[in-house]
Amino acid sequence: MSKYSELASADGQPGVESPPHHPEAVAKTIYWHRELPPLAAEPLGEHVVEADSMRVIGNLAHRGDLWDSCYRDLMARLEHRLHQEAARLGGHYAHVLEESIDSKHDDRSGDVWLRGRLKYLLLRRPGVN
């Protein structure tokens, strides 16, 4: 999904959301694996977040369209959780160190989904208490 998603205008016709006026004002919060957070950032400790993707009926074994849909949904949910936890714990940045993604299934309902777990280092801007 694009950063500037389609919206419905007042007359019901699709429109496009305008980009922010000051893109540099949107600070980066999540740094993945080899991406380095700001060097002056102060570490607050390692934490873990987990999330589940949407549940679907089918088979995730061959990593086709169904797996891709669940993966995109899972990653959006994990990023949302990282933002929530960083704010809740008083941090400004989350540096993802490890990730684990497993497929899950419920034999009774036939549902399948992905479960993700991210280990991250929480950091804050220097001089902020």
Backbone bond lengths (Angstrom), bond angles and torsions (degrees), N, CA, C in turn:
res aa  C-N    CA-C-N  psi(-1)  N-CA   C-N-CA  omega(-1)  CA-C   N-CA-C  phi
1 M - - - 1.436 - - 1.513 108.30 -
2 S 1.296 117.11 140.40 1.446 123.26 -177.26 1.518 111.03 -73.51
3 K 1.312 115.35 154.01 1.449 121.80 176.09 1.520 110.48 -61.26
4 Y 1.312 117.29 -31.39 1.461 122.79 -179.90 1.517 107.69 -112.46
5 S 1.322 115.17 83.26 1.459 121.06 -173.40 1.515 111.99 -72.49
6 E 1.346 114.26 160.05 1.453 119.82 177.43 1.513 110.37 -72.74
7 L 1.323 116.36 142.30 1.453 123.17 177.60 1.512 108.61 -127.71
8 A 1.324 116.77 157.70 1.458 120.51 173.78 1.516 108.00 -89.44
9 S 1.339 117.17 131.76 1.456 120.78 177.95 1.522 109.08 -80.72
10 A 1.328 116.49 177.10 1.462 121.70 -177.38 1.523 111.90 -58.26
11 D 1.332 118.21 -31.53 1.465 120.44 -179.22 1.527 112.31 -88.93
12 G 1.354 117.07 8.28 1.457 120.92 176.58 1.510 114.22 87.19
13 Q 1.315 118.67 -4.82 1.456 122.37 179.26 1.528 109.07 -83.15
14 P 1.335 116.66 145.21 1.459 117.87 178.93 1.521 110.75 -64.17
15 G 1.291 115.77 142.94 1.458 122.19 176.17 1.502 108.05 -130.89
16 V 1.294 117.14 -177.85 1.461 120.97 178.65 1.514 108.07 -125.70
17 E 1.318 115.28 132.44 1.460 120.56 177.79 1.517 108.58 -66.92
18 S 1.321 116.51 138.51 1.454 121.36 178.93 1.514 110.28 -73.86
19 P 1.322 117.02 145.92 1.459 118.53 175.53 1.522 109.62 -68.57
20 P 1.338 118.28 158.09 1.456 119.75 177.88 1.519 110.72 -59.87
21 H 1.329 116.16 148.95 1.460 119.82 179.76 1.522 112.41 -68.25
22 H 1.330 116.06 -31.17 1.458 120.85 -179.36 1.518 109.51 -128.17
23 P 1.335 117.85 82.63 1.462 119.77 -177.00 1.521 112.97 -57.49
24 E 1.342 117.77 -30.04 1.464 119.57 -179.51 1.521 111.81 -68.88
25 A 1.337 117.63 -15.72 1.465 121.17 179.10 1.529 111.41 -74.89
26 V 1.328 117.24 -18.15 1.455 121.25 178.77 1.531 107.51 -86.07
27 A 1.328 115.89 105.01 1.460 120.88 -175.68 1.519 110.66 -79.72
28 K 1.305 116.06 141.80 1.455 121.32 176.48 1.524 108.17 -74.10
29 T 1.323 115.88 134.83 1.460 121.39 -178.05 1.522 112.02 -111.75
30 I 1.332 117.35 -39.83 1.461 121.05 -173.60 1.527 110.17 -104.39
31 Y 1.324 114.38 129.76 1.465 122.06 177.42 1.522 107.20 -119.78
32 W 1.330 115.84 123.17 1.461 121.53 -175.14 1.515 111.26 -94.81
33 H 1.311 116.66 126.93 1.459 126.69 171.27 1.527 113.50 42.71
34 R 1.307 118.88 -95.37 1.472 121.71 -173.51 1.525 113.43 -83.55
35 E 1.336 117.59 -9.19 1.467 119.70 174.78 1.528 107.70 -69.49
36 L 1.303 116.29 136.25 1.457 119.15 -178.53 1.524 110.95 -101.31
37 P 1.335 116.40 131.25 1.460 119.64 174.50 1.535 108.62 -71.56
38 P 1.316 117.86 171.59 1.469 119.09 179.27 1.534 111.43 -53.36
39 L 1.316 116.16 136.03 1.462 121.36 -174.95 1.523 113.11 -61.94
40 A 1.319 117.57 -31.08 1.465 120.66 -177.79 1.531 112.70 -81.90
41 A 1.331 117.91 -6.50 1.465 120.78 -178.01 1.526 110.43 -62.37
42 E 1.335 114.61 142.24 1.458 121.34 -178.01 1.529 110.03 -98.88
43 P 1.343 117.86 126.63 1.468 120.33 -179.68 1.529 111.54 -69.79
44 L 1.327 115.46 140.95 1.462 121.99 177.68 1.519 112.05 -112.93
45 G 1.318 117.66 -10.19 1.460 120.61 178.86 1.513 112.61 130.60
46 E 1.323 114.94 163.89 1.463 121.43 178.95 1.517 109.73 -91.43
47 H 1.321 115.03 143.25 1.460 121.94 -178.86 1.522 109.18 -141.55
48 V 1.329 116.47 173.23 1.458 123.23 179.72 1.518 108.93 -133.51
49 V 1.336 116.23 138.15 1.465 121.35 168.91 1.522 108.03 -124.08
50 E 1.323 114.70 149.45 1.456 121.29 177.72 1.514 109.11 -132.47
51 A 1.314 115.67 153.59 1.460 121.04 176.53 1.517 108.57 -157.39
52 D 1.322 115.01 158.77 1.463 122.81 174.41 1.518 109.00 -114.28
53 S 1.313 115.50 147.12 1.461 120.27 174.39 1.528 109.11 -79.54
54 M 1.309 114.49 177.15 1.460 119.32 172.76 1.523 108.34 -60.98
55 R 1.319 115.88 155.92 1.467 120.92 176.95 1.524 108.44 -96.34
56 V 1.316 114.95 139.06 1.463 121.07 179.62 1.523 108.76 -135.68
57 I 1.316 115.81 164.65 1.462 121.43 174.94 1.516 106.88 -99.65
58 G 1.310 117.31 129.39 1.460 119.41 178.68 1.507 110.96 148.53
59 N 1.342 115.46 -149.95 1.446 122.77 -175.71 1.522 108.76 -134.80
60 L 1.315 117.11 126.96 1.463 121.56 179.77 1.526 112.68 -97.02
61 A 1.312 116.98 3.48 1.462 121.42 -171.28 1.526 114.18 -62.78
62 H 1.311 119.34 -33.79 1.467 120.07 -172.21 1.517 114.09 -98.71
63 R 1.320 117.14 7.25 1.465 122.25 176.78 1.519 112.73 52.72
64 G 1.305 115.56 46.32 1.457 120.89 176.95 1.518 111.05 -92.03
65 D 1.327 115.74 -150.04 1.459 121.37 -177.29 1.521 112.62 -59.90
66 L 1.323 116.76 -39.13 1.457 120.64 -179.62 1.527 110.91 -64.27
67 W 1.317 116.23 -44.68 1.468 120.60 177.90 1.521 110.08 -63.16
68 D 1.340 117.00 -43.59 1.470 120.96 179.77 1.519 111.61 -60.30
69 S 1.329 117.79 -41.80 1.468 121.48 178.60 1.521 110.80 -63.09
70 C 1.314 116.22 -46.10 1.469 120.29 178.84 1.522 110.57 -64.35
71 Y 1.327 117.46 -39.70 1.467 121.30 -179.57 1.528 110.83 -63.72
72 R 1.339 117.16 -46.76 1.470 120.52 178.46 1.531 110.58 -60.06
73 D 1.322 116.65 -43.52 1.458 121.19 178.98 1.533 110.74 -63.50
74 L 1.325 116.67 -44.43 1.457 121.09 179.09 1.522 111.20 -60.65
75 M 1.328 117.90 -47.14 1.457 120.39 -177.88 1.532 111.38 -64.08
76 A 1.322 117.77 -37.17 1.469 120.74 176.28 1.522 109.93 -63.32
77 R 1.318 116.81 -41.72 1.474 120.82 179.73 1.526 111.24 -67.89
78 L 1.332 117.29 -40.29 1.461 120.03 178.24 1.528 111.48 -65.18
79 E 1.335 117.07 -42.03 1.461 119.95 177.69 1.526 110.60 -62.80
80 H 1.332 116.44 -40.76 1.462 120.38 177.60 1.528 110.10 -60.70
81 R 1.342 117.02 -44.60 1.463 121.44 178.99 1.535 111.30 -63.07
82 L 1.342 116.86 -39.17 1.466 119.50 178.06 1.521 110.81 -61.86
83 H 1.324 117.08 -44.36 1.472 120.64 178.09 1.528 110.58 -61.16
84 Q 1.327 116.60 -44.85 1.465 121.03 179.58 1.526 111.34 -60.28
85 E 1.316 116.21 -48.89 1.459 120.44 -176.28 1.526 112.11 -68.62
86 A 1.314 117.88 -38.75 1.463 120.10 177.25 1.531 109.75 -59.98
87 A 1.321 117.33 -44.68 1.464 120.99 179.13 1.530 110.54 -66.31
88 R 1.318 117.21 -44.32 1.465 121.30 -177.84 1.533 111.75 -62.41
89 L 1.323 116.01 -37.60 1.461 120.74 -176.59 1.530 113.44 -91.60
90 G 1.322 117.47 2.81 1.461 121.29 176.69 1.516 114.73 80.48
91 G 1.319 117.14 22.49 1.462 120.47 178.34 1.517 111.82 -100.40
92 H 1.305 114.84 168.29 1.471 121.25 179.23 1.521 112.79 -117.07
93 Y 1.333 116.32 -20.97 1.457 121.06 -177.29 1.532 109.95 -137.57
94 A 1.320 115.61 147.81 1.458 121.85 173.36 1.522 107.42 -125.97
95 H 1.329 115.98 119.81 1.465 121.15 178.46 1.527 107.50 -104.22
96 V 1.326 116.19 107.45 1.465 121.12 -177.96 1.524 108.88 -70.97
97 L 1.332 115.16 124.25 1.463 121.84 -177.63 1.523 112.02 -101.68
98 E 1.344 116.16 -39.71 1.464 121.23 -178.20 1.515 108.74 -142.10
99 E 1.320 115.49 148.86 1.460 119.50 173.10 1.513 109.70 -138.31
100 S 1.320 114.08 148.17 1.452 121.23 178.82 1.523 107.65 -138.25
101 I 1.330 116.35 129.90 1.462 121.25 178.72 1.518 108.11 -129.67
102 D 1.328 115.13 125.80 1.459 121.52 179.98 1.516 109.13 -125.89
103 S 1.327 115.73 149.59 1.461 119.31 174.03 1.525 108.31 -90.75
104 K 1.308 115.60 144.41 1.466 122.76 -179.41 1.518 108.12 -126.60
105 H 1.326 115.95 156.65 1.464 119.05 177.18 1.527 109.68 -149.55
106 D 1.295 114.47 152.46 1.460 122.76 176.05 1.525 106.07 -117.79
107 D 1.329 116.85 105.77 1.469 121.52 -177.36 1.523 112.42 -60.23
108 R 1.304 115.94 -34.52 1.464 119.73 -176.70 1.528 111.87 -66.77
109 S 1.353 117.03 -44.76 1.468 120.02 -177.15 1.528 112.77 -94.68
110 G 1.336 117.08 -19.59 1.457 120.58 -175.55 1.522 112.78 84.88
111 D 1.336 116.98 4.21 1.467 121.36 179.83 1.522 110.92 -72.50
112 V 1.319 115.39 144.66 1.460 122.56 171.34 1.524 107.69 -131.22
113 W 1.338 116.64 152.02 1.454 120.90 179.38 1.518 108.62 -162.29
114 L 1.314 116.20 172.27 1.457 121.80 176.69 1.525 108.96 -110.12
115 R 1.318 115.93 143.15 1.468 121.60 174.46 1.520 106.65 -118.83
116 G 1.320 115.06 129.84 1.461 120.22 179.95 1.509 111.94 -118.66
117 R 1.313 114.38 149.08 1.463 121.73 179.02 1.522 107.04 -137.01
118 L 1.329 116.54 126.73 1.458 121.77 178.65 1.522 110.01 -119.57
119 K 1.324 116.07 129.15 1.462 121.68 171.26 1.519 105.29 -99.15
120 Y 1.338 116.08 129.48 1.457 118.83 -176.18 1.524 111.10 -140.48
121 L 1.311 115.12 157.88 1.456 122.66 173.65 1.516 107.23 -99.64
122 L 1.315 116.91 122.96 1.453 122.28 177.34 1.526 108.44 -88.47
123 L 1.327 115.97 134.53 1.456 121.03 -179.74 1.523 109.46 -132.83
124 R 1.319 115.50 159.83 1.468 119.50 175.35 1.520 109.48 -129.90
125 R 1.325 114.22 161.44 1.466 119.83 176.47 1.528 108.54 -62.87
126 P 1.316 117.91 147.41 1.464 119.58 -179.10 1.530 110.53 -64.64
127 G 1.342 114.53 143.43 1.452 120.61 175.33 1.518 115.08 78.86
128 V 1.318 119.00 4.06 1.458 122.28 179.01 1.515 108.60 -100.42
129 N 1.309 117.16 128.50 1.470 120.63 179.37 1.496 111.24 -112.84
